[in-house]
Amino acid sequence: MRSTPPPTPASPQANSQAVAALSGKAKGLIDNMGKALVGQARASKLAVVALLANGHVLLEDVPGVGKTLLAKSLASSVRADFKRVQCTPDLLPTDISGVSIFDQRETKFNFLPGPIFTNILLVDEINRATPRTQSSLLEAMEERQVTNDGVTRKLSNVFFVIATQNPIEHHGTFPLPEAQLDRFMISMSLGYPKREEEAEVIKRSIKENAFQLQPVLSLEEMVQMQHAIGAIFLHDALINYVIDIVAATREHPSIILGVSPRGSQLLVRAAQAYAFIEGRDFVTPDDIKVLAPHVFGHRVVPKVKSSRICHSEVIKKVLEGVKVPS
């Protein structure tokens, strides 16, 4: 009896075709978000990059520019569980993770899951929550699990946090510590829209249900794409390029605290997701240059105190001094 031969690995051409087929769905997700968002194609793409790369996003900008709308547009475009937490100073850790309630009829404690047991979690105005409540997110974001009353409970395989905060307002807020900032893969700001874009936003706001979206991607397809990203080719020269950038942030005269090793790992994963969305099965130096300010900006501490929105400009200056591999 003949034994079945082992399956042969997929050829580079077959892998490229598979990436092209799946990346079309990622582009469709970004396009669907554009039906609600005006002039935010870049921000939508970065959010999808973090989602595909199993990361998390921090949106930092002034009120009213569309931070919450971006998060809700992404959640509405994916057929997955979505929860929202509005942070306030009196919000408790158990309000997010869940609480055990005593059942008198059964004479035992039953665990009531909190909003963190979902696929996509919007944490609105995260800097209004107390440090104790903020820290309750650390384990969930990094370990994908929650510990309550000594019992550890696993979260979903697809768990994505989008947190928003206003960096300008300081009354009644609690700045995020560096340890928690390091858990976010991408940090970005949206900025004010252009004149014609703001006019379009006003026109859409007049129409009923103008910002409601229909899902275009299933949870199964999302998992499939997340697995496909791991096969995106990354040349050793690009790994050394990332290490050179990280080293430059640690040695730069205007930076006190450079990028951590976690930052370099997240940049590589984000670059793979970015290449995937572009329909390529390999990473280019341009992918790294585009993403570095958003992945590294919130991980450095400049000597001159400034808002983290300006930190991305520091990373851009660092990139100018690092040789790009050919």
C-alpha positions as CSV (number, residue, x, y, z in Angstrom):
1,M,0.0,0.0,0.0
2,R,1.4,3.3,-1.0
3,S,1.9,6.0,1.6
4,T,0.5,9.4,0.8
5,P,3.3,11.8,-0.1
6,P,3.6,14.9,2.2
7,P,2.1,18.1,0.9
8,T,4.5,20.3,-1.0
9,P,4.8,23.9,0.2
10,A,3.0,26.5,-1.8
11,S,5.0,28.1,-4.5
12,P,5.8,31.8,-4.3
13,Q,3.4,32.4,-7.2
14,A,0.6,30.6,-5.3
15,N,1.3,32.5,-2.1
16,S,1.2,35.8,-4.0
17,Q,-2.1,34.9,-5.6
18,A,-3.5,34.0,-2.1
19,V,-2.4,37.3,-0.7
20,A,-3.9,39.2,-3.6
21,A,-7.3,37.5,-3.1
22,L,-7.4,38.2,0.6
23,S,-6.0,41.7,0.4
24,G,-8.9,42.7,-1.8
25,K,-11.2,42.0,1.2
26,A,-9.0,44.2,3.4
27,K,-9.3,47.0,0.9
28,G,-13.0,46.5,0.8
29,L,-13.1,47.0,4.5
30,I,-11.2,50.3,4.2
31,D,-13.5,51.4,1.4
32,N,-16.6,50.6,3.4
33,M,-15.3,52.7,6.3
34,G,-14.9,55.6,3.8
35,K,-18.7,55.7,3.4
36,A,-18.9,57.2,6.9
37,L,-15.5,58.8,7.1
38,V,-14.6,61.7,4.9
39,G,-10.9,62.4,4.1
40,Q,-9.6,59.7,6.6
41,A,-8.4,57.0,4.2
42,R,-4.9,57.1,5.9
43,A,-6.3,56.7,9.4
44,S,-8.7,54.0,8.2
45,K,-5.8,52.1,6.7
46,L,-3.7,52.4,9.8
47,A,-6.6,51.1,12.0
48,V,-7.0,48.1,9.7
49,V,-3.3,47.4,9.8
50,A,-3.4,47.2,13.6
51,L,-6.5,45.0,13.5
52,L,-4.9,42.5,11.0
53,A,-1.6,42.5,12.9
54,N,-3.3,41.7,16.3
55,G,-2.4,45.1,17.7
56,H,-4.3,47.9,19.3
57,V,-4.8,51.6,18.4
58,L,-4.7,54.8,20.3
59,L,-6.4,57.8,18.8
60,E,-5.2,61.1,20.2
61,D,-6.8,64.3,19.0
62,V,-9.1,67.2,20.0
63,P,-12.8,66.6,20.4
64,G,-15.1,66.5,17.4
65,V,-12.7,65.4,14.6
66,G,-14.2,61.8,14.3
67,K,-12.2,59.6,16.6
68,T,-15.2,57.7,17.9
69,L,-16.8,57.6,14.4
70,L,-13.6,55.9,13.0
71,A,-13.8,53.3,15.7
72,K,-17.5,52.7,15.2
73,S,-17.1,52.6,11.5
74,L,-14.4,49.8,11.8
75,A,-16.5,47.9,14.2
76,S,-19.7,48.2,12.1
77,S,-17.8,47.0,9.0
78,V,-16.8,43.7,10.6
79,R,-19.4,41.1,11.6
80,A,-18.1,40.7,15.1
81,D,-19.0,41.5,18.7
82,F,-18.5,45.1,19.6
83,K,-18.6,46.8,23.0
84,R,-18.0,50.4,24.1
85,V,-16.8,51.8,27.4
86,Q,-17.2,55.5,28.2
87,C,-14.4,56.2,30.8
88,T,-15.1,58.4,33.8
89,P,-13.1,58.9,37.0
90,D,-15.6,56.7,38.9
91,L,-15.3,53.7,36.5
92,L,-14.0,50.6,38.4
93,P,-11.8,47.8,37.0
94,T,-14.7,45.4,37.5
95,D,-16.9,47.6,35.3
96,I,-14.6,46.5,32.4
97,S,-13.4,43.0,33.3
98,G,-16.6,41.7,35.0
99,V,-17.7,40.9,38.5
100,S,-18.8,37.8,40.5
101,I,-22.4,38.0,41.8
102,F,-23.7,35.8,44.6
103,D,-26.7,33.7,43.6
104,Q,-28.8,33.1,46.7
105,R,-30.9,30.4,45.0
106,E,-27.8,28.3,44.0
107,T,-25.7,29.6,47.0
108,K,-22.7,30.2,44.8
109,F,-20.9,33.1,43.0
110,N,-21.6,33.4,39.2
111,F,-19.3,35.5,37.0
112,L,-20.9,38.3,35.0
113,P,-18.6,39.1,32.1
114,G,-17.7,42.7,31.5
115,P,-17.5,44.5,28.1
116,I,-13.9,43.4,27.7
117,F,-15.3,40.0,26.6
118,T,-15.8,41.0,23.0
119,N,-14.0,41.1,19.7
120,I,-13.7,44.9,19.2
121,L,-13.7,47.2,22.2
122,L,-13.9,51.0,22.0
123,V,-12.5,52.6,25.2
124,D,-13.6,56.2,24.8
125,E,-11.6,58.9,26.6
126,I,-9.3,56.4,28.3
127,N,-7.4,59.2,30.1
128,R,-10.5,60.0,32.1
129,A,-10.3,56.6,33.9
130,T,-8.2,56.3,37.0
131,P,-4.8,54.5,36.8
132,R,-6.3,51.5,38.6
133,T,-8.9,51.1,36.0
134,Q,-6.4,51.8,33.2
135,S,-4.1,49.1,34.5
136,S,-7.0,46.5,34.3
137,L,-6.6,46.8,30.5
138,L,-2.9,45.8,30.6
139,E,-3.3,42.1,31.1
140,A,-6.1,41.9,28.6
141,M,-4.3,43.9,25.8
142,E,-1.0,41.9,26.2
143,E,-2.0,38.5,27.4
144,R,-5.5,38.3,26.0
145,Q,-6.9,37.1,29.3
146,V,-8.6,38.5,32.4
147,T,-8.0,37.4,36.1
148,N,-10.9,37.9,38.5
149,D,-11.1,36.4,42.0
150,G,-8.1,34.3,41.3
151,V,-9.6,32.7,38.1
152,T,-8.0,33.4,34.7
153,R,-10.4,33.7,31.8
154,K,-9.3,33.7,28.2
155,L,-10.5,36.4,25.8
156,S,-11.5,35.8,22.2
157,N,-8.7,35.1,19.6
158,V,-9.8,38.3,17.9
159,F,-9.5,41.0,20.5
160,F,-8.9,44.6,19.3
161,V,-8.9,47.7,21.5
162,I,-9.4,51.2,20.0
163,A,-8.8,53.8,22.7
164,T,-9.4,57.5,22.3
165,Q,-8.2,60.5,24.3
166,N,-8.0,64.3,24.1
167,P,-4.3,65.2,24.7
168,I,-5.1,68.9,25.1
169,E,-7.5,68.7,28.1
170,H,-5.9,68.1,31.5
171,H,-8.7,68.7,34.0
172,G,-10.0,65.5,35.5
173,T,-7.7,63.3,33.4
174,F,-5.0,60.8,34.2
175,P,-2.1,60.5,31.7
176,L,-1.4,57.0,30.5
177,P,1.8,55.6,31.9
178,E,4.6,54.5,29.5
179,A,3.9,50.8,30.3
180,Q,0.4,51.1,29.0
181,L,1.3,53.2,26.0
182,D,3.8,50.5,25.0
183,R,0.8,48.1,24.6
184,F,-0.6,50.1,21.7
185,M,0.7,49.1,18.3
186,I,-0.3,52.3,16.6
187,S,-0.9,55.9,17.8
188,M,-2.3,58.5,15.5
189,S,-4.2,61.8,15.2
190,L,-6.8,62.6,12.6
191,G,-6.4,66.4,12.4
192,Y,-8.9,68.9,11.1
193,P,-10.5,68.2,7.7
194,K,-10.0,70.3,4.6
195,R,-12.6,72.9,3.6
196,E,-14.3,70.7,1.0
197,E,-14.1,67.7,3.3
198,E,-15.8,69.5,6.1
199,A,-18.5,70.6,3.7
200,E,-19.1,67.0,2.8
201,V,-19.3,66.0,6.5
202,I,-22.0,68.6,7.0
203,K,-24.0,67.4,4.0
204,R,-23.8,63.8,5.2
205,S,-24.8,64.8,8.8
206,I,-28.1,66.2,7.5
207,K,-29.1,62.9,5.9
208,E,-30.7,60.3,8.1
209,N,-28.6,57.2,8.9
210,A,-25.7,58.6,6.8
211,F,-23.1,57.2,9.1
212,Q,-24.5,53.7,9.5
213,L,-22.6,50.9,7.8
214,Q,-23.3,47.3,6.9
215,P,-20.6,44.7,7.7
216,V,-18.5,43.6,4.7
217,L,-16.2,41.1,6.5
218,S,-16.9,38.1,8.7
219,L,-14.9,37.1,11.8
220,E,-13.7,34.0,10.0
221,E,-12.3,36.0,7.1
222,M,-10.6,38.3,9.6
223,V,-8.9,35.3,11.3
224,Q,-7.9,34.0,7.9
225,M,-6.2,37.2,7.0
226,Q,-4.4,37.5,10.3
227,H,-2.9,34.0,9.7
228,A,-1.9,35.0,6.1
229,I,0.1,38.0,7.4
230,G,2.6,35.7,9.1
231,A,3.7,34.4,5.6
232,I,4.6,37.9,4.3
233,F,8.3,37.8,3.5
234,L,10.7,40.0,5.4
235,H,14.3,40.3,4.2
236,D,17.1,40.2,6.8
237,A,18.2,43.5,5.5
238,L,14.9,45.0,6.6
239,I,15.2,43.5,10.1
240,N,18.6,45.2,10.4
241,Y,17.0,48.4,9.1
242,V,14.4,48.3,11.9
243,I,17.1,47.6,14.5
244,D,19.1,50.6,13.1
245,I,16.1,52.8,13.6
246,V,15.5,51.6,17.1
247,A,19.2,52.1,18.0
248,A,19.0,55.6,16.6
249,T,16.1,56.5,18.9
250,R,18.1,55.3,21.9
251,E,21.2,57.3,20.9
252,H,19.5,60.5,19.6
253,P,20.5,63.6,21.5
254,S,16.9,64.9,21.7
255,I,15.4,61.7,23.1
256,I,15.6,60.6,26.7
257,L,13.8,57.2,26.3
258,G,14.2,55.2,23.1
259,V,12.0,52.5,21.6
260,S,11.7,49.2,23.4
261,P,12.3,45.7,21.9
262,R,8.5,45.3,21.9
263,G,8.3,48.4,19.6
264,S,10.6,46.8,17.0
265,Q,8.6,43.6,17.0
266,L,5.3,45.5,16.5
267,L,6.7,47.6,13.7
268,V,7.7,44.4,11.8
269,R,4.2,42.9,12.3
270,A,2.6,46.2,11.2
271,A,4.8,46.3,8.1
272,Q,3.7,42.8,7.2
273,A,0.0,43.8,7.5
274,Y,0.6,47.0,5.5
275,A,2.3,45.0,2.7
276,F,-0.6,42.5,2.8
277,I,-3.2,45.3,2.3
278,E,-1.1,46.6,-0.6
279,G,-1.4,43.1,-2.2
280,R,2.2,42.2,-1.8
281,D,3.7,39.1,-0.2
282,F,6.9,41.0,0.8
283,V,7.8,44.0,2.9
284,T,9.6,47.1,1.5
285,P,11.6,49.8,3.2
286,D,8.8,52.3,2.4
287,D,6.4,50.2,4.4
288,I,8.6,50.6,7.4
289,K,9.2,54.3,6.8
290,V,5.4,55.0,6.6
291,L,4.6,53.1,9.8
292,A,7.6,54.0,12.0
293,P,6.2,57.4,13.1
294,H,2.9,55.8,14.2
295,V,4.5,52.7,15.9
296,F,7.4,54.5,17.5
297,G,6.0,58.0,18.1
298,H,4.3,57.2,21.5
299,R,7.2,55.0,22.6
300,V,9.9,57.8,22.8
301,V,10.3,60.5,25.5
302,P,11.9,63.7,24.0
303,K,14.0,66.0,26.2
304,V,11.8,68.9,25.3
305,K,8.3,68.3,26.7
306,S,5.6,68.2,24.0
307,S,2.4,66.4,23.0
308,R,2.8,62.9,21.7
309,I,1.3,64.1,18.4
310,C,4.6,65.9,17.8
311,H,6.6,62.8,18.7
312,S,6.0,61.4,15.2
313,E,7.9,64.3,13.8
314,V,10.9,63.4,16.0
315,I,10.8,59.8,14.5
316,K,10.7,61.3,11.0
317,K,13.9,63.2,11.8
318,V,15.5,60.0,13.2
319,L,14.6,58.2,9.9
320,E,16.5,60.8,7.9
321,G,19.7,59.8,9.6
322,V,19.3,56.0,9.1
323,K,20.6,54.4,5.9
324,V,17.8,52.7,3.9
325,P,18.8,49.2,2.6
326,S,18.8,48.9,-1.2
